[in-house]
Amino acid sequence: FSLPDGQKTDELEVVIVDFVARNEFYEGAYDKDNMSPPACFAIGVAPNKLVASDNSPQKQADTCAECPMNAFGSAGKGKACKNGRVLAVLPVDADENTPIWLLKVSPTALKGFDGYVQGVARTFQTPPVGVVTKVSFDPNVTYASLRFSDATPNENLAAHFARQAEAKELLEQEPDVSGYEAPKPAKAMARKAPVRR
């Protein structure tokens, strides 16, 4: 993790003020030097009830549940649509002036995160804002995949709870799709006339 003050750490203790499910479908191959906006996206609270935003440049279906791009096998063994969660988090000792951070949960960490949220609800009878959460990286994989653990009661709940409206506004902010350009169709290979010898 790269913190705002420039420090780097493998582990964070934070409070998850709120979170949303977010699906994004990108057309064309990934190019880190030429990042393009998603062609279709959806943001909401319930992952199984997401609906593509009307602001999506190329809506793929009426609902994410029936979208062919959101089906397993639409991109190799996975999905063409990237399913994720976005978390609004604050340090344990936050006050009304502490900036909210946004933390993205990749598809590889979804199952673990959703299971953690359910475990917190069962054990503490509270959403994640009611506990302090340890966030770390899975040491068993080479790519960055987050893990959530060690829930303990949040002693600073009032300060975090007071920031929920601000967190919700940040989480529901849609991506800027003004620069979206539909991918150009692949050029057909020109047939060369056979060379006579």
C-alpha positions as CSV (number, residue, x, y, z in Angstrom):
1,F,0.0,0.0,0.0
2,S,1.2,3.5,-0.8
3,L,0.0,5.9,1.9
4,P,-0.8,9.6,1.2
5,D,2.3,10.6,3.2
6,G,4.5,8.5,0.9
7,Q,5.1,5.6,3.3
8,K,4.7,2.0,2.1
9,T,3.3,-0.8,4.1
10,D,2.1,-4.5,3.6
11,E,-0.7,-4.2,6.1
12,L,-3.3,-1.6,7.1
13,E,-5.7,-1.3,10.0
14,V,-8.7,0.6,8.8
15,V,-12.4,1.1,9.2
16,I,-14.6,0.3,6.2
17,V,-17.0,3.2,6.3
18,D,-19.1,1.9,3.4
19,F,-18.6,0.0,0.1
20,V,-20.3,-0.7,-3.2
21,A,-20.2,-3.4,-5.9
22,R,-18.9,-2.2,-9.2
23,N,-18.9,-3.9,-12.6
24,E,-16.9,-2.6,-15.6
25,F,-16.7,-3.9,-19.1
26,Y,-13.8,-2.6,-21.3
27,E,-13.7,-3.2,-25.0
28,G,-10.4,-4.1,-26.8
29,A,-7.2,-5.3,-25.2
30,Y,-5.7,-3.7,-22.1
31,D,-3.1,-1.1,-22.9
32,K,-1.4,0.5,-19.8
33,D,-0.1,3.3,-22.0
34,N,-3.5,4.1,-23.5
35,M,-6.1,3.8,-20.8
36,S,-9.7,4.0,-22.0
37,P,-12.9,4.4,-20.1
38,P,-15.3,1.5,-19.7
39,A,-17.8,0.8,-22.4
40,C,-20.4,-0.3,-19.8
41,F,-20.4,0.0,-16.0
42,A,-22.7,-0.5,-13.0
43,I,-22.5,0.7,-9.4
44,G,-24.7,-0.4,-6.6
45,V,-25.1,-2.0,-3.2
46,A,-26.4,-5.5,-4.1
47,P,-24.0,-7.3,-6.5
48,N,-26.7,-9.6,-7.8
49,K,-29.0,-6.7,-8.7
50,L,-26.7,-4.3,-10.6
51,V,-28.0,-2.5,-13.6
52,A,-25.8,-0.8,-16.2
53,S,-25.7,3.0,-15.8
54,D,-27.6,5.0,-18.4
55,N,-24.3,6.9,-18.9
56,S,-22.5,3.8,-20.2
57,P,-21.3,4.5,-23.7
58,Q,-22.3,1.0,-24.9
59,K,-24.8,-0.7,-22.5
60,Q,-24.4,-4.4,-23.0
61,A,-27.7,-5.6,-21.4
62,D,-30.6,-4.4,-19.3
63,T,-29.2,-6.0,-16.1
64,C,-25.8,-7.4,-15.2
65,A,-27.4,-10.7,-14.2
66,E,-28.5,-11.4,-17.9
67,C,-25.5,-9.8,-19.6
68,P,-23.4,-12.2,-21.7
69,M,-20.2,-10.2,-20.9
70,N,-20.9,-10.9,-17.2
71,A,-21.1,-14.7,-17.7
72,F,-18.2,-17.1,-16.9
73,G,-16.5,-18.1,-20.1
74,S,-17.0,-14.8,-21.8
75,A,-13.2,-14.2,-21.5
76,G,-11.4,-17.5,-21.4
77,K,-12.3,-19.2,-18.0
78,G,-13.3,-15.8,-16.5
79,K,-15.7,-12.9,-17.3
80,A,-15.2,-10.2,-19.8
81,C,-16.8,-7.8,-17.3
82,K,-14.6,-7.0,-14.3
83,N,-16.6,-7.5,-11.1
84,G,-15.2,-5.7,-8.0
85,R,-15.9,-3.9,-4.8
86,V,-14.9,-0.3,-3.9
87,L,-14.4,0.5,-0.3
88,A,-14.4,3.9,1.4
89,V,-11.9,3.5,4.3
90,L,-10.6,5.7,7.1
91,P,-7.8,5.2,9.7
92,V,-8.8,3.9,13.1
93,D,-8.1,7.3,14.7
94,A,-9.9,9.4,12.0
95,D,-11.7,12.7,12.8
96,E,-14.0,14.9,10.7
97,N,-11.1,16.2,8.7
98,T,-9.3,13.0,7.8
99,P,-9.5,12.3,4.0
100,I,-11.4,9.2,3.0
101,W,-9.4,6.7,0.9
102,L,-10.9,4.5,-1.8
103,L,-9.7,0.9,-1.9
104,K,-10.5,-1.4,-4.9
105,V,-11.1,-5.1,-4.3
106,S,-10.1,-7.1,-7.4
107,P,-12.2,-10.1,-8.7
108,T,-9.7,-12.5,-7.1
109,A,-10.4,-11.1,-3.6
110,L,-14.2,-10.9,-3.9
111,K,-15.1,-14.2,-2.3
112,G,-12.9,-13.4,0.7
113,F,-14.2,-9.9,1.1
114,D,-17.9,-10.9,0.9
115,G,-17.2,-13.8,3.3
116,Y,-15.5,-11.4,5.7
117,V,-18.5,-9.0,5.6
118,Q,-20.9,-11.9,6.4
119,G,-18.7,-13.0,9.2
120,V,-18.7,-9.6,10.8
121,A,-22.5,-9.4,10.6
122,R,-22.8,-12.8,12.2
123,T,-20.3,-12.2,15.0
124,F,-20.7,-8.5,15.8
125,Q,-24.3,-7.9,14.4
126,T,-22.9,-4.8,12.6
127,P,-21.9,-3.8,9.1
128,P,-18.1,-3.3,8.6
129,V,-18.1,0.3,9.9
130,G,-18.6,-1.2,13.4
131,V,-15.3,-3.0,13.4
132,V,-11.6,-2.3,12.8
133,T,-10.3,-4.4,9.9
134,K,-6.9,-5.6,9.0
135,V,-6.2,-5.5,5.3
136,S,-3.2,-7.3,3.8
137,F,-2.0,-9.0,0.7
138,D,-2.3,-12.7,0.0
139,P,1.3,-14.0,0.3
140,N,0.4,-17.1,-1.8
141,V,-0.1,-15.3,-5.1
142,T,2.2,-13.2,-7.3
143,Y,-0.5,-10.6,-8.1
144,A,-2.0,-8.1,-5.7
145,S,-5.0,-9.8,-4.0
146,L,-6.4,-8.3,-0.8
147,R,-7.3,-10.2,2.4
148,F,-9.5,-9.0,5.2
149,S,-9.2,-10.3,8.8
150,D,-8.9,-9.7,12.6
151,A,-12.1,-7.8,13.1
152,T,-12.2,-6.0,16.5
153,P,-14.9,-3.6,17.9
154,N,-14.5,0.0,16.6
155,E,-14.1,2.2,19.6
156,N,-14.2,5.3,17.4
157,L,-17.5,4.4,15.7
158,A,-19.2,7.8,16.1
159,A,-16.5,9.6,14.1
160,H,-16.6,7.0,11.3
161,F,-20.4,6.7,11.2
162,A,-20.7,10.5,10.8
163,R,-18.7,10.2,7.5
164,Q,-21.1,7.7,5.8
165,A,-22.9,10.3,3.6
166,E,-19.6,11.6,2.3
167,A,-18.4,8.0,1.7
168,K,-21.5,7.1,-0.2
169,E,-21.2,10.2,-2.5
170,L,-17.6,9.2,-3.3
171,L,-18.5,5.6,-3.9
172,E,-21.3,6.4,-6.3
173,Q,-19.2,8.7,-8.4
174,E,-19.3,7.4,-12.0
175,P,-16.2,7.1,-14.2
176,D,-15.5,9.9,-16.7
177,V,-16.5,8.4,-20.0
178,S,-16.2,11.6,-22.0
179,G,-13.0,10.2,-23.7
180,Y,-14.6,6.9,-24.8
181,E,-14.0,5.9,-28.4
182,A,-15.4,2.7,-29.8
183,P,-12.6,0.3,-30.9
184,K,-11.8,0.4,-34.5
185,P,-12.7,-2.8,-36.4
186,A,-9.6,-5.0,-37.1
187,K,-8.3,-4.5,-40.6
188,A,-8.7,-7.5,-42.8
189,M,-5.4,-8.9,-44.1
190,A,-4.9,-7.8,-47.7
191,R,-4.5,-10.8,-49.9
192,K,-1.4,-10.7,-51.9
193,A,-1.5,-12.0,-55.5
194,P,0.6,-15.1,-55.9
195,V,4.1,-14.4,-57.3
196,R,4.8,-16.3,-60.5
197,R,8.3,-17.5,-60.9
